[in-house]
Amino acid sequence: MVADIRRQNPDLVVVTGDLTHLGQREEYLEARRLLEGLGGPEQVLVIPGNHDAYVPGAWENNFQLLGPYLAGDGPGPTAESPVYPVVRFYGEVAVIGLNSAGPRPLWLATGSLGPAQLARLDEKLECCGRHSQARVVLVHHPPIPGVAGWRRRLSDEDAFLRVIAARGAELVLYGHIHRRRGIFLEVGDVPVPCFGVPAAAALGRSPSRRARYNIYRLFQTPEKRWRLDYVIRRWSVSDAEFRDEIYGGYGYPGMSLQVSGV
C-alpha cells in the first residue's frame, strides 16, 4: 500500500488512527518507520486511534515518537496540553484532525471527543466556512449512529453531529470498524459525505473487509461550489496489487459529488 500510494503522489496522506495494537514503544517505532516511507510530516497527517491509547500511559509516553506527523500548522499535541483539533491548510482545503481515543477498560473500545474539543471544532468549522475553505474532518470512531455498536461507538456522536449540522463540512473520514463504507450524513442543509476503509493490511475473505484506501480531490466549480472526486483503490488478491475498484455505482473511478454550496 505504501508503494502504491507513493505512485499516486497525493498532496497529503491522512491516517485515521490505530497505527499500533497496544501502544508499545516498539510498535510506535515501527509506525514511525512506515510513516517515513509515505513521506515527510508535511505530506502525512495522523490522528490517534483507540489502540494507540488503549493502555493507560501508552499515548502519553510514546506519542512524541510520531512527533510532527501529528501536528497541524500550529503546535502539536503534548502530554500537558492536548491541542485537538489540529488544522492543516492545503491551499483552500482545511484538514481538521480530532482525537477520540483514550484508555478504556478491557473489552471496551468506545471513544469520545468531549465538550471542550467539540467547542473548538465548532470554532474551526465556522471560521473555515466563513473563508469559503473546504473542510475535511478526521475522527477515528465513526460518527454514524448504529454502525460501530455499543461497545465500539463514539459516545458523543450526537453532539458531534450537531456541530456538523450547525457549521457544515465537505468531507468526514474515519477508521476503527475495518469495513468499506460510504454514506451521507443527513445533517444541516447539505448532506456531508462520510467515508471509512478497512485496515491497511487486511486480507479478509469478504471483499468489503479487504485492504483499501481512497483518493479524494476537492475543487471549486466556476459557480464557487465545492465538489469531490474520489477513487477507491482495493487490494486484488488474484493480481497481488492495488487496483481501482468498480462497485456498481458506488466509488467507481472519478465519481464526483457536490458537497457544499457557495
Backbone hydrogen bonds, N-H to C=O, Kabsch-Sander energy under -0.5 kcal/mol:
donor,donor_aa,acceptor,acceptor_aa,energy
5,I,1,M,-2.9
6,R,2,V,-2.2
7,R,3,A,-1.6
8,Q,4,D,-1.3
9,N,5,I,-1.2
13,V,43,Q,-2.8
15,V,45,L,-2.4
28,Y,24,Q,-2.1
29,L,25,R,-2.3
30,E,26,E,-2.0
31,A,27,E,-2.6
32,R,28,Y,-2.3
33,R,29,L,-1.9
34,L,30,E,-2.2
35,L,31,A,-2.5
36,E,32,R,-2.3
37,G,33,R,-1.2
38,L,34,L,-1.0
38,L,35,L,-0.7
39,G,35,L,-1.5
43,Q,40,G,-2.3
44,V,40,G,-0.7
44,V,41,P,-0.5
45,L,13,V,-2.7
46,V,69,Y,-2.6
47,I,15,V,-2.1
52,D,49,G,-0.7
53,A,49,G,-0.7
53,A,50,N,-0.7
58,A,55,V,-2.4
61,N,57,G,-2.4
62,N,58,A,-1.1
63,F,59,W,-2.6
65,L,62,N,-2.4
66,L,63,F,-1.9
67,G,63,F,-1.0
69,Y,66,L,-2.4
70,L,67,G,-2.2
71,A,68,P,-0.6
72,G,75,P,-0.5
73,D,87,V,-3.5
78,T,81,S,-1.3
83,V,81,S,-0.6
86,V,97,G,-2.0
88,R,95,V,-2.4
90,Y,93,V,-3.2
93,V,90,Y,-1.9
94,A,92,E,-0.5
94,A,134,A,-3.6
95,V,88,R,-3.2
95,V,93,V,-0.5
96,I,94,A,-0.6
96,I,136,V,-3.4
97,G,86,V,-2.8
97,G,95,V,-0.6
98,L,138,L,-2.2
104,R,54,Y,-1.2
108,L,105,P,-2.0
109,A,151,R,-2.4
111,G,153,R,-2.1
112,S,100,S,-1.4
117,Q,113,L,-0.5
118,L,114,G,-2.2
119,A,115,P,-2.3
120,R,116,A,-1.9
121,L,117,Q,-2.4
122,D,118,L,-2.4
123,E,119,A,-1.8
124,K,120,R,-2.4
125,L,121,L,-2.9
126,E,122,D,-2.2
127,C,123,E,-2.5
128,C,124,K,-2.7
129,G,125,L,-2.5
130,R,126,E,-2.2
131,H,127,C,-1.2
132,S,129,G,-1.8
133,Q,128,C,-2.6
134,A,92,E,-2.4
136,V,94,A,-2.8
136,V,134,A,-0.6
137,V,135,R,-0.6
137,V,171,L,-2.8
138,L,96,I,-3.0
139,V,173,L,-2.3
144,I,142,P,-0.7
147,V,144,I,-1.9
148,A,144,I,-0.5
152,R,149,G,-1.0
153,R,149,G,-0.7
153,R,150,W,-0.6
155,S,111,G,-2.9
155,S,153,R,-0.8
157,E,154,L,-1.7
160,F,156,D,-2.0
161,L,157,E,-2.8
162,R,158,D,-1.8
163,V,159,A,-1.6
164,I,160,F,-2.2
165,A,161,L,-2.7
166,A,162,R,-2.1
167,R,163,V,-2.5
168,G,164,I,-2.7
170,E,135,R,-2.1
171,L,135,R,-1.5
172,V,193,P,-2.1
173,L,137,V,-2.9
174,Y,195,F,-2.2
175,G,140,H,-2.2
177,I,175,G,-2.1
180,R,208,S,-1.8
181,R,196,G,-2.0
183,I,194,C,-2.3
185,L,192,V,-3.5
186,E,184,F,-0.8
187,V,185,L,-2.3
192,V,185,L,-2.1
194,C,183,I,-2.9
195,F,172,V,-2.3
196,G,181,R,-2.6
197,V,174,Y,-0.6
202,A,199,A,-1.5
204,G,209,R,-0.6
209,R,206,S,-1.9
210,R,207,P,-1.2
211,A,202,A,-2.2
213,Y,233,R,-2.0
215,I,231,V,-3.0
216,Y,214,N,-0.5
217,R,229,D,-2.7
219,F,227,R,-2.1
221,T,225,R,-2.8
224,K,221,T,-2.4
226,W,261,G,-0.6
227,R,219,F,-2.9
228,L,257,L,-3.1
229,D,217,R,-2.8
230,Y,255,M,-1.9
231,V,215,I,-2.1
232,I,251,G,-0.8
233,R,213,Y,-3.0
233,R,231,V,-0.5
234,R,232,I,-0.6
234,R,243,R,-3.0
235,W,211,A,-2.6
236,S,241,E,-2.9
237,V,235,W,-0.7
240,A,236,S,-1.7
241,E,236,S,-1.0
243,R,234,R,-2.6
245,E,232,I,-2.9
247,Y,245,E,-0.5
250,Y,247,Y,-2.6
251,G,249,G,-0.7
255,M,230,Y,-1.1
255,M,252,Y,-1.8
257,L,228,L,-2.6
259,V,226,W,-2.3
259,V,257,L,-0.5
260,S,226,W,-1.1
